[in-house]
Amino acid sequence: MSSRNDYIDEEQLRKALSVLKPDGELFELRVFGKHKGDVYSGYFTDADTAIDELSKIRLDGKSVFFTLNGINEACYGRAQHDEFMQGVTTTGDVDVVTYEWLLIDLDPIRPTDVSSSNEELELAREQAVKVARYLKTQGFEDPVIGMSGNGYHLLYNVGFYNSADSKKLVTDFLTAMALLFNTDHIKIDTVNFNPARICKMYGTVAQKGASTKDRPHRMAYIVSRPKEIRQTKRTYIEHVIESTLPKKEEPQEYNNFNPRTFDIREWMDRYGLAYTEKSGPGYTKFVLEHCPFDDTHRAPDSMITTDGTGRIGFKCLHNSCSERTWRDVRLKFEPDAYDNRGMAEEDDERINAGWKAHSRFNRDIAAELEEDPQPEEPMFLTAKQILGMPNPDVTYVPTGIEGIDNRMIGLKKGGISVLSGLRGGSKSTILTTICLNAVNQGYNVLAYSGELTAENFMRWMFLQAAGKMHVKPSQYHDGFFYVEDADKMKIAEWLGGHFVLYNNDYGNDFSLILKRLENQIAAQKTDVIILDNLMALDIRGLAQDKYDAQKQFTKDLSDLAKRTNTHIIFVAHPRKANGFLRLEDVSGSNDIVNLVDDAFIVHRNNLDFQRLSKEMFRFSDDHECYRGTNVIEIAKDRESGCQDVFIPLWYEPETKRLKNAASEMVQYGWDTDYLDDGDMDIPFNV
């Protein structure tokens, strides 16, 4: 220990301040003695002055803390400017300008005013690892990790203004963390929500009770810090809260469910859910013996929660179940629990789903009559004959874009779609999103990319498949990210034969490619075909006239999709390079958009898009489509008649993903479950 005071480690103290209070930022140090009122306070902007002044105080039996968050610079004008004083005004909530650090304090449960044992400290470390792993799967950046002397701290860099909303956000977040991770031995301190919260000063000794062999006083220190400290976005914090805290279900007469009288214990007993009941401040947690959705997810990783006011929640910490809710649990055991909702929107979804399930392919009646002037089937059908018709199996491949899947179920096998948009509008990103989500659901995908080499196509696909947890920033190019070779290999093995990419060395003659497609479909049992794009294909052999060739191209795709029961989606660039795109702007004649089953247009949410969409559709300034960075429009859905539906998406530069929400963290099947992955990159040993 290099120090002028046995209770200070200057090296650790400087390290802590350089990480947590860099660049001359104002902070307060506060020293608490053994007796009430024995408090010293000092405001500082540099480590040297703080250490010099701290060395003048006899620290035997005293504890040193610092302010976590951003203080109003005017506080530097208080009496304790660059020195310690007693009986002076200290930092209050009104003095804090910004929340800078979100502190998760994991402390062993033990008698008051005694230090932790080594065994208790190790339990706190293990739980801190578990919390850090979980939050990384939820989109959080890597934390600064501290050992407080008696427990462990996870410090997440944030940056939001001090307000009532921010205070509630931090309060709810810590409540959610305690709900998920409190155990019989370790608790998360939920009182660290106020803006003026102070934290143990790393590089000073924690002195609770007597220092004994079994419960010694220890030096607090920074265990590790990320190479680059990055702010965790508020939206990820909100998502953890939203997906964790119990929610109230309004009373529903049709299913006799009234949250005020619903007996959750009786319900779990009725359906054989084994649990251990644990109570905490403001909530009751029923730790399930195993997750209802996966028996391998065992206690204490899944739970049902209540807060005593009729709110009920469910949470499983494992990736594959992380988005499951109490509603999902109830429906698993009571499939009709929410039938007859009486909600117009949900009823419409149910009706639309019924129409889709009973849809039939249109047949070319004229062609049939040419072959057989007296067909066996009647030309005009009675209602009874219609009821007796067999219903063909219809399959829809989910796209992973919630707005499309909710309205259209997905991409119907046997149909074709066209995707259009201005250059740079993320059309290729949409297509690789569809590829990955289809594979993740067990479907097989075949792709053609005439404009990208195989290497470039896969570079983007690897980034999207890897996700935020696995991409690495380049040290050579600012804003450039890559996937490590080991993860690329895992992704490639996961894709396996479920995804194949056409080799452009075999040319772009569509007539030849069409024959090769049919052979590959038979070999791969393909479900989805992606063609990017029409302009890269040589279709001159289909007809002499350009527009007739495009019409025949679309007909050939439609015929192929029906014969092979696949869905084909192809890209067609718009004829004009700017303006607000509509279906009539898609390349070629209107025959393309008339012949396809579905049509989508991708937009960038920029000022032009907002101005033109308001002019055309009279959207308000707060229309939901303006929330994201990009918009995908359902311009045509033949089955439901859906059109002019604008769905916001959020672009994530690190991964090239277009997400359903800014906080979305999709983990594809190649990824391991970080809750159980001992090799996860949590830098406890840095």
DRENFI-147567 format. One record per residue (C-alpha): residue in three letters; x, y, z. Coordinates in steps of 0.05 Angstrom, whole numbers, padded with zeros to 5 digits, always signed. Example, Ala and Ser with C-alpha at 12.3 -4.5 7.8 and 13.67 -1.06 7.14 Angstrom:
ALA+00246-00090+00156/SER+00273-00021+00143/
END
This chain:
MET+00000+00000+00000/SER+00033+00065-00024/SER+00003+00118+00021/ARG+00016+00171+00073/ASN-00041+00141+00112/ASP-00052+00068+00130/TYR-00125+00075+00112/ILE-00113+00101+00041/ASP-00085+00067-00020/GLU-00066+00126-00064/GLU-00058+00085-00127/GLN-00128+00055-00120/LEU-00159+00122-00101/ARG-00129+00156-00162/LYS-00151+00100-00207/ALA-00223+00104-00180/LEU-00227+00179-00189/SER-00197+00176-00259/VAL-00251+00126-00279/LEU-00311+00154-00242/LYS-00296+00228-00239/PRO-00251+00243-00299/ASP-00230+00309-00331/GLY-00234+00355-00270/GLU-00306+00337-00254/LEU-00331+00363-00186/PHE-00343+00312-00131/GLU-00354+00312-00057/LEU-00317+00267-00008/ARG-00352+00254+00058/VAL-00320+00222+00119/PHE-00363+00191+00173/GLY-00336+00178+00243/LYS-00360+00130+00295/HIS-00407+00179+00328/LYS-00469+00215+00301/GLY-00451+00284+00275/ASP-00378+00265+00266/VAL-00379+00283+00191/TYR-00327+00317+00147/SER-00343+00343+00078/GLY-00300+00370+00022/TYR-00311+00389-00051/PHE-00254+00373-00100/THR-00239+00370-00174/ASP-00173+00332-00173/ALA-00144+00271-00139/ASP-00080+00304-00113/THR-00117+00356-00071/ALA-00167+00305-00047/ILE-00112+00257-00024/ASP-00072+00312+00009/GLU-00132+00336+00049/LEU-00156+00266+00065/SER-00087+00249+00093/LYS-00095+00304+00145/ILE-00154+00268+00177/ARG-00144+00212+00225/LEU-00183+00157+00190/ASP-00181+00104+00244/GLY-00253+00081+00253/LYS-00278+00127+00197/SER-00309+00111+00130/VAL-00299+00152+00066/PHE-00352+00161+00012/PHE-00360+00201-00052/THR-00418+00229-00092/LEU-00436+00186-00152/ASN-00472+00235-00196/GLY-00460+00301-00230/ILE-00461+00360-00182/ASN-00479+00432-00198/GLU-00412+00468-00207/ALA-00436+00524-00161/CYS-00427+00476-00102/TYR-00352+00485-00110/GLY-00363+00554-00080/ARG-00384+00525-00012/ALA-00341+00534+00049/GLN-00308+00466+00043/HIS-00275+00485-00024/ASP-00213+00440-00032/GLU-00212+00423+00042/PHE-00251+00383+00094/MET-00297+00418+00144/GLN-00348+00396+00195/GLY-00417+00424+00205/VAL-00425+00448+00133/THR-00478+00437+00080/THR-00468+00373+00040/THR-00495+00353-00028/GLY-00570+00345-00031/ASP-00615+00319-00086/VAL-00628+00389-00112/ASP-00554+00399-00122/VAL-00548+00341-00171/VAL-00554+00357-00245/THR-00548+00289-00277/TYR-00549+00215-00259/GLU-00481+00191-00282/TRP-00475+00122-00249/LEU-00527+00070-00236/LEU-00503+00032-00174/ILE-00521-00040-00160/ASP-00495-00056-00090/LEU-00494-00130-00073/ASP-00484-00138+00002/PRO-00482-00202+00044/ILE-00538-00208+00095/ARG-00506-00206+00165/PRO-00514-00172+00232/THR-00511-00096+00232/ASP-00443-00062+00239/VAL-00399-00122+00226/SER-00354-00136+00166/SER-00366-00192+00117/SER-00331-00259+00123/ASN-00291-00285+00065/GLU-00345-00336+00050/GLU-00399-00282+00049/LEU-00357-00238+00004/GLU-00348-00295-00045/LEU-00424-00305-00048/ALA-00432-00231-00064/ARG-00380-00237-00120/GLU-00416-00298-00150/GLN-00483-00262-00149/ALA-00451-00199-00180/VAL-00426-00242-00238/LYS-00496-00269-00247/VAL-00527-00200-00247/ALA-00475-00173-00296/ARG-00485-00231-00343/TYR-00560-00222-00342/LEU-00557-00147-00355/LYS-00509-00157-00413/THR-00561-00201-00446/GLN-00610-00143-00436/GLY-00567-00094-00475/PHE-00529-00062-00418/GLU-00457-00040-00430/ASP-00401-00069-00388/PRO-00399-00041-00318/VAL-00344-00014-00274/ILE-00337-00067-00220/GLY-00318-00049-00149/MET-00306-00087-00085/SER-00334-00044-00029/GLY-00297-00079+00027/ASN-00357-00121+00046/GLY-00393-00133-00020/TYR-00391-00118-00094/HIS-00413-00059-00136/LEU-00434-00058-00208/LEU-00431+00013-00235/TYR-00465+00027-00301/ASN-00451+00092-00336/VAL-00515+00129-00353/GLY-00531+00200-00372/PHE-00600+00227-00356/TYR-00622+00291-00322/ASN-00642+00292-00250/SER-00718+00293-00250/ALA-00776+00259-00215/ASP-00781+00211-00275/SER-00707+00193-00270/LYS-00713+00181-00195/LYS-00772+00135-00207/LEU-00734+00099-00262/VAL-00675+00084-00216/THR-00723+00064-00159/ASP-00761+00016-00203/PHE-00697-00012-00233/LEU-00667-00028-00165/THR-00733-00058-00143/ALA-00732-00103-00205/MET-00660-00124-00191/ALA-00677-00141-00119/LEU-00737-00180-00141/LEU-00695-00221-00190/PHE-00630-00230-00151/ASN-00641-00225-00076/THR-00625-00290-00042/ASP-00624-00316+00029/HIS-00552-00293+00034/ILE-00544-00233-00013/LYS-00588-00172-00022/ILE-00587-00114-00071/ASP-00593-00047-00035/THR-00656-00013-00061/VAL-00643+00053-00026/ASN-00590+00076-00076/PHE-00641+00112-00119/ASN-00635+00184-00097/PRO-00592+00232-00140/ALA-00546+00253-00083/ARG-00529+00180-00066/ILE-00459+00170-00039/CYS-00416+00108-00051/LYS-00357+00077-00015/MET-00293+00111-00038/TYR-00249+00059-00071/GLY-00178+00063-00045/THR-00200+00071+00027/VAL-00212+00020+00081/ALA-00282-00004+00100/GLN-00285-00006+00176/LYS-00349-00037+00201/GLY-00345-00064+00271/ALA-00281-00094+00297/SER-00229-00122+00249/THR-00223-00196+00266/LYS-00192-00256+00233/ASP-00260-00281+00209/ARG-00288-00212+00192/PRO-00230-00166+00174/HIS-00231-00094+00151/ARG-00213-00091+00077/MET-00189-00040+00027/ALA-00243-00022-00024/TYR-00218-00022-00095/ILE-00237-00021-00169/VAL-00237-00094-00192/SER-00242-00077-00266/ARG-00264-00026-00316/PRO-00282-00034-00390/LYS-00230-00012-00440/GLU-00281+00039-00464/ILE-00335+00064-00416/ARG-00399+00069-00455/GLN-00467+00094-00432/THR-00523+00045-00423/LYS-00584+00072-00459/ARG-00645+00090-00418/THR-00689+00046-00462/TYR-00653-00017-00438/ILE-00664+00002-00366/GLU-00738+00014-00380/HIS-00743-00053-00414/VAL-00715-00090-00354/ILE-00767-00055-00310/GLU-00824-00068-00358/SER-00807-00142-00366/THR-00796-00154-00291/LEU-00843-00116-00245/PRO-00912-00148-00235/LYS-00970-00118-00275/LYS-01042-00110-00257/GLU-01093-00148-00299/GLU-01160-00113-00300/PRO-01220-00154-00274/GLN-01252-00195-00329/GLU-01322-00222-00317/TYR-01319-00272-00373/ASN-01263-00313-00341/ASN-01278-00299-00268/PHE-01209-00268-00260/ASN-01206-00212-00210/PRO-01136-00192-00188/ARG-01162-00168-00121/THR-01186-00238-00103/PHE-01144-00282-00147/ASP-01109-00334-00104/ILE-01041-00344-00138/ARG-01021-00398-00088/GLU-01084-00438-00101/TRP-01074-00429-00176/MET-01002-00455-00174/ASP-01023-00514-00129/ARG-01080-00531-00176/TYR-01033-00537-00236/GLY-00976-00570-00198/LEU-00925-00515-00199/ALA-00875-00529-00143/TYR-00848-00466-00111/THR-00813-00436-00051/GLU-00844-00372-00024/LYS-00799-00314-00007/SER-00820-00245+00017/GLY-00785-00179+00008/PRO-00802-00105+00017/GLY-00865-00093-00023/TYR-00869-00160-00059/THR-00875-00235-00053/LYS-00833-00280-00097/PHE-00851-00352-00112/VAL-00787-00385-00136/LEU-00807-00442-00182/GLU-00775-00510-00178/HIS-00767-00506-00254/CYS-00791-00459-00309/PRO-00859-00476-00339/PHE-00829-00470-00408/ASP-00764-00508-00399/ASP-00752-00560-00344/THR-00677-00548-00349/HIS-00685-00477-00322/ARG-00686-00494-00249/ALA-00692-00455-00184/PRO-00677-00400-00170/ASP-00678-00376-00242/SER-00754-00371-00254/MET-00807-00340-00210/ILE-00878-00315-00204/THR-00884-00249-00167/THR-00938-00207-00134/ASP-00937-00140-00099/GLY-00999-00145-00055/THR-01041-00099-00098/GLY-01066-00149-00150/ARG-01006-00145-00195/ILE-00976-00210-00219/GLY-00912-00222-00257/PHE-00868-00278-00284/LYS-00794-00278-00299/CYS-00744-00329-00323/LEU-00672-00306-00327/HIS-00654-00352-00385/ASN-00648-00322-00454/SER-00699-00368-00487/CYS-00753-00349-00436/SER-00733-00277-00420/GLU-00793-00247-00456/ARG-00845-00293-00426/THR-00897-00260-00382/TRP-00948-00280-00330/ARG-00999-00279-00387/ASP-00958-00333-00424/VAL-00955-00375-00361/ARG-01030-00372-00350/LEU-01046-00388-00423/LYS-01000-00449-00420/PHE-01045-00479-00366/GLU-01111-00445-00385/PRO-01111-00436-00461/ASP-01180-00403-00460/ALA-01164-00356-00402/TYR-01168-00294-00446/ASP-01220-00315-00497/ASN-01279-00269-00512/ARG-01238-00209-00493/GLY-01287-00160-00523/MET-01229-00120-00549/ALA-01241-00098-00620/GLU-01169-00101-00642/GLU-01156-00170-00614/ASP-01221-00196-00643/ASP-01201-00169-00711/GLU-01135-00207-00705/ARG-01172-00271-00689/ILE-01220-00262-00748/ASN-01163-00246-00796/ALA-01126-00308-00772/GLY-01189-00349-00788/TRP-01193-00321-00857/LYS-01120-00336-00870/ALA-01127-00407-00844/HIS-01184-00421-00892/SER-01157-00386-00954/ARG-01150-00422-01020/PHE-01105-00410-01079/ASN-01140-00377-01137/ARG-01142-00421-01198/ASP-01138-00401-01271/ILE-01209-00423-01290/ALA-01201-00406-01363/ALA-01141-00451-01369/GLU-01178-00508-01336/LEU-01237-00501-01383/GLU-01191-00503-01443/GLU-01164-00570-01421/ASP-01231-00598-01398/PRO-01295-00563-01423/GLN-01335-00605-01374/PRO-01297-00604-01308/GLU-01315-00651-01252/GLU-01321-00595-01202/PRO-01381-00548-01209/MET-01369-00478-01233/PHE-01419-00449-01184/LEU-01418-00473-01112/THR-01473-00478-01060/ALA-01458-00461-00988/LYS-01462-00534-00969/GLN-01411-00553-01023/ILE-01365-00499-00997/LEU-01370-00525-00926/GLY-01350-00594-00951/MET-01286-00571-00984/PRO-01220-00593-00953/ASN-01179-00537-00924/PRO-01108-00538-00951/ASP-01051-00531-00902/VAL-01025-00460-00902/THR-00958-00441-00872/TYR-00933-00372-00854/VAL-00860-00358-00842/PRO-00850-00305-00788/THR-00806-00247-00810/GLY-00785-00226-00740/ILE-00814-00157-00754/GLU-00870-00154-00703/GLY-00913-00104-00741/ILE-00914-00150-00802/ASP-00923-00215-00764/ASN-00979-00187-00721/ARG-01019-00163-00781/MET-01001-00215-00834/ILE-00978-00274-00790/GLY-00916-00275-00834/LEU-00897-00291-00905/LYS-00946-00341-00935/LYS-00914-00401-00969/GLY-00938-00405-01040/GLY-00937-00329-01048/ILE-00889-00275-01071/SER-00871-00207-01044/VAL-00835-00146-01071/LEU-00792-00101-01028/SER-00774-00031-01051/GLY-00742+00032-01024/LEU-00692+00086-01039/ARG-00617+00071-01040/GLY-00590+00067-00969/GLY-00659+00053-00941/SER-00637-00014-00909/LYS-00670-00062-00958/SER-00613-00112-00952/THR-00615-00106-00876/ILE-00689-00124-00877/LEU-00674-00185-00920/THR-00619-00211-00875/THR-00665-00200-00816/ILE-00717-00244-00850/CYS-00663-00296-00865/LEU-00640-00301-00793/ASN-00709-00302-00762/ALA-00733-00355-00811/VAL-00673-00399-00794/ASN-00684-00386-00720/GLN-00755-00414-00729/GLY-00729-00477-00764/TYR-00743-00456-00836/ASN-00695-00462-00895/VAL-00674-00401-00934/LEU-00642-00393-01003/ALA-00613-00325-01021/TYR-00588-00291-01084/SER-00548-00226-01078/GLY-00527-00199-01145/GLU-00496-00135-01118/LEU-00455-00162-01059/THR-00399-00212-01059/ALA-00410-00273-01015/GLU-00359-00245-00965/ASN-00393-00178-00959/PHE-00462-00209-00953/MET-00438-00254-00897/ARG-00401-00197-00862/TRP-00467-00161-00851/MET-00503-00225-00834/PHE-00450-00245-00782/LEU-00458-00177-00748/GLN-00533-00184-00745/ALA-00530-00256-00720/ALA-00477-00239-00668/GLY-00515-00183-00635/LYS-00491-00129-00588/MET-00460-00177-00539/HIS-00411-00207-00589/VAL-00390-00151-00636/LYS-00324-00117-00623/PRO-00304-00045-00641/SER-00246-00039-00689/GLN-00184-00005-00662/TYR-00167+00019-00732/HIS-00233+00047-00758/ASP-00278+00090-00715/GLY-00350+00065-00716/PHE-00330-00001-00749/PHE-00348-00067-00714/TYR-00330-00139-00728/VAL-00345-00210-00704/GLU-00289-00254-00679/ASP-00272-00315-00720/ALA-00293-00364-00665/ASP-00363-00333-00663/LYS-00367-00333-00739/MET-00354-00407-00739/LYS-00409-00418-00687/ILE-00458-00378-00729/ALA-00438-00415-00792/GLU-00448-00483-00758/TRP-00516-00460-00732/LEU-00538-00437-00801/GLY-00514-00503-00830/GLY-00556-00524-00889/HIS-00614-00480-00867/PHE-00584-00422-00905/VAL-00550-00424-00974/LEU-00526-00366-01017/TYR-00523-00369-01093/ASN-00452-00368-01121/ASN-00449-00308-01168/ASP-00393-00342-01208/TYR-00448-00381-01242/GLY-00476-00318-01275/ASN-00539-00278-01270/ASP-00581-00307-01328/PHE-00649-00313-01295/SER-00673-00368-01342/LEU-00615-00412-01320/ILE-00620-00391-01247/LEU-00694-00409-01246/LYS-00677-00482-01264/ARG-00622-00484-01211/LEU-00670-00455-01160/GLU-00720-00512-01171/ASN-00665-00564-01162/GLN-00639-00531-01099/ILE-00710-00525-01070/ALA-00720-00599-01078/ALA-00652-00614-01046/GLN-00657-00564-00988/LYS-00733-00566-00978/THR-00730-00490-00982/ASP-00783-00448-00948/VAL-00762-00377-00966/ILE-00725-00350-01027/ILE-00694-00281-01026/LEU-00673-00247-01091/ASP-00634-00183-01083/ASN-00647-00155-01134/LEU-00687-00152-01199/MET-00638-00103-01231/ALA-00579-00151-01219/LEU-00613-00208-01257/ASP-00610-00215-01332/ILE-00682-00224-01353/ARG-00674-00205-01426/GLY-00688-00276-01449/LEU-00759-00273-01421/ALA-00787-00222-01472/GLN-00763-00170-01521/ASP-00796-00112-01485/LYS-00766-00092-01418/TYR-00833-00086-01383/ASP-00860-00151-01413/ALA-00797-00185-01387/GLN-00809-00158-01317/LYS-00881-00181-01320/GLN-00859-00251-01342/PHE-00805-00251-01287/THR-00859-00238-01234/LYS-00905-00292-01264/ASP-00848-00342-01265/LEU-00833-00329-01191/SER-00907-00334-01173/ASP-00912-00401-01210/LEU-00848-00426-01176/ALA-00873-00406-01107/LYS-00939-00443-01117/ARG-00908-00506-01147/THR-00855-00512-01093/ASN-00895-00483-01034/THR-00842-00431-01019/HIS-00847-00356-01007/ILE-00805-00313-01053/ILE-00788-00241-01036/PHE-00750-00199-01086/VAL-00723-00129-01088/ALA-00745-00080-01142/HIS-00715-00010-01141/PRO-00761+00050-01151/ARG-00761+00086-01217/LYS-00748+00154-01186/ALA-00690+00170-01139/ASN-00726+00215-01090/GLY-00794+00235-01064/PHE-00845+00197-01023/LEU-00848+00127-01052/ARG-00913+00093-01070/LEU-00928+00027-01103/GLU-00933+00059-01172/ASP-00860+00081-01165/VAL-00834+00009-01164/SER-00790-00008-01223/GLY-00825-00028-01287/SER-00900-00028-01303/ASN-00955-00036-01252/ASP-00957-00110-01271/ILE-00905-00124-01217/VAL-00945-00096-01159/ASN-01009-00124-01188/LEU-00981-00195-01192/VAL-00947-00200-01124/ASP-00985-00221-01061/ASP-00950-00172-01015/ALA-00912-00108-01025/PHE-00867-00071-00975/ILE-00832-00004-00979/VAL-00773+00014-00934/HIS-00765+00088-00914/ARG-00713+00127-00876/ASN-00745+00167-00821/ASN-00716+00234-00843/LEU-00744+00304-00851/ASP-00767+00290-00922/PHE-00804+00227-00901/GLN-00838+00263-00844/ARG-00858+00323-00887/LEU-00885+00282-00945/SER-00921+00231-00902/LYS-00956+00287-00864/GLU-00977+00318-00929/MET-01004+00253-00957/PHE-01034+00220-00896/ARG-01045+00278-00848/PHE-01003+00244-00795/SER-00995+00282-00729/ASP-00925+00301-00705/ASP-00927+00246-00653/HIS-00948+00190-00701/GLU-00916+00124-00680/CYS-00879+00116-00746/TYR-00835+00176-00729/ARG-00807+00142-00667/GLY-00756+00097-00701/THR-00698+00109-00747/ASN-00730+00071-00805/VAL-00799+00052-00827/ILE-00825-00009-00865/GLU-00892+00001-00898/ILE-00941-00054-00914/ALA-00963-00025-00981/LYS-01003-00086-01001/ASP-01027-00151-00970/ARG-01073-00188-01017/GLU-01105-00232-00964/SER-01125-00181-00912/GLY-01129-00119-00955/CYS-01080-00086-00908/GLN-01044-00025-00938/ASP-01012+00041-00918/VAL-00989+00011-00852/PHE-00925+00043-00827/ILE-00883+00004-00777/PRO-00825+00039-00740/LEU-00758+00003-00734/TRP-00695+00021-00697/TYR-00627+00015-00731/GLU-00568-00008-00687/PRO-00502+00014-00720/GLU-00459-00037-00682/THR-00497-00097-00708/LYS-00531-00070-00771/ARG-00596-00095-00741/LEU-00665-00064-00752/LYS-00701-00076-00687/ASN-00774-00075-00665/ALA-00755-00031-00606/ALA-00693+00006-00586/SER-00685-00041-00526/GLU-00695-00106-00566/MET-00639-00158-00555/VAL-00654-00218-00600/GLN-00608-00277-00587/TYR-00606-00328-00643/GLY-00601-00402-00633/TRP-00525-00405-00641/ASP-00515-00364-00579/THR-00503-00397-00512/ASP-00545-00382-00451/TYR-00503-00330-00414/LEU-00536-00346-00348/ASP-00497-00411-00347/ASP-00437-00391-00389/GLY-00376-00388-00345/ASP-00335-00360-00403/MET-00375-00297-00412/ASP-00333-00235-00419/ILE-00346-00203-00351/PRO-00279-00172-00332/PHE-00274-00192-00259/ASN-00202-00211-00267/VAL-00177-00151-00307/
END
